[in-house]
Amino acid sequence: MKRSRFTEEQIIGVLKEYQAGLSAAELCRKHGISDATFYNWRSKYGGMDVSEAKRLKQLEDENAKLKRLLAESVMDVSMLREMLGKNF
């Protein structure tokens, strides 16, 4: 996955500038981001504080770890079933 050039704090700072009255096009030009990136940020981080954004990132990381663990256990179970099927 591509790493962002901006931290959650910076993203929320940009969104707060937008809420203060700057236009989206002006912000995109100022910070060197595309319109699509700005609107994706707004949909994901809109109305959040920095602490909430950090918590969201932590939960996303934990969710990814749990998905990997589940995938590994499903593979183990299917492999065991396949081995038991061949023996009988």
C-alpha positions, 0 to 999 in steps of 0.5 A: 500500500502506498504511504501518504506524504501527509500525516493525520495531523496535517490532513486534519489541518488542511480540512480545518482550513477548508472549514475556515473558508478557503476554497477546495481548489485553493487548498489543493494548489497550496498543498500540492494535492489533487481534488480527488485526494482532498475529497477522499480526505474530507469523506474519511477525516471530515469532522474528526479531531487528531485523537480520533484520527489516530484511533481510527488508524490504530483500529484499521491496523488491528483489523488488518492484523486480525484479517491476516490471522483469520486467513491463516487459520482458514488455510490451516483448517482446509489443509487439515481437512484435505489431509484427513480426506486423503487418509480415509 
